[in-house]
Amino acid sequence: MAKTKATLRFEDYVKGIERLEPEEQLRLIEIISARLKKTLGGEKTRHHVTELEGLGADIWKMVDAQHYVTEERKSWD
């Protein structure tokens, strides 16, 4: 007797998710996310210039901004 392959529908998958433990649901999300990233070609995330705000602030913490600018302008002459 030949076996026929059952076709799962979207609704079947959704019902199956409800039976998973929360940790299993999170793992499923990770798997789906990884596959989608591969499928979509790993599109690069676009960034905005405001994400750089504060970068390197610790380097300039002890520098007087006005003194720095004045000295820099003197070097132009």
C-alpha positions in Angstrom: 0.0 0.0 0.0 1.5 3.4 -1.0 1.6 6.2 1.5 0.5 9.6 0.6 2.3 12.6 1.8 0.1 14.8 4.0 0.1 18.5 3.1 0.2 20.9 6.1 -1.7 24.1 5.8 -0.7 27.4 7.5 -3.5 26.9 10.1 -2.0 23.5 11.0 1.3 25.1 11.8 -0.3 27.8 13.9 -2.2 25.2 15.9 1.1 23.3 16.4 2.8 26.4 17.8 0.1 26.7 20.5 1.2 23.2 21.7 4.8 24.1 22.1 6.4 25.2 25.4 7.5 28.9 25.5 11.1 28.0 25.1 10.3 25.9 22.1 8.4 28.7 20.6 11.4 31.1 21.0 13.6 28.5 19.4 11.2 28.2 16.5 11.3 32.0 16.1 15.1 31.9 16.0 15.0 29.2 13.3 12.5 31.0 11.2 14.4 34.3 11.6 17.7 32.7 10.5 16.1 31.2 7.5 14.5 34.4 6.5 17.8 36.3 6.8 19.4 33.7 4.4 16.4 33.9 2.0 16.5 37.7 1.9 20.2 37.7 1.2 21.2 39.1 4.5 20.2 42.7 3.6 22.2 45.1 5.6 20.5 47.2 8.2 20.5 50.9 7.4 21.8 53.1 10.1 21.1 56.8 10.9 23.9 59.3 11.7 22.2 60.0 15.1 23.3 56.6 16.2 26.9 58.0 16.5 25.8 60.6 19.1 28.0 60.4 22.1 30.6 58.1 20.5 34.0 58.9 21.9 32.6 61.2 24.5 34.9 59.8 27.1 38.0 60.9 25.0 36.9 64.5 25.1 35.6 64.6 28.7 38.6 66.5 30.1 39.1 68.8 27.1 37.9 72.4 27.2 36.0 72.7 23.9 36.6 76.4 23.4 40.3 76.1 24.1 40.6 73.3 21.6 38.8 75.2 18.9 40.9 78.4 19.6 44.2 76.4 19.3 43.0 74.6 16.2 42.1 77.9 14.5 45.6 79.3 15.4 47.2 76.4 13.5 45.5 77.4 10.3 47.4 80.6 10.0 
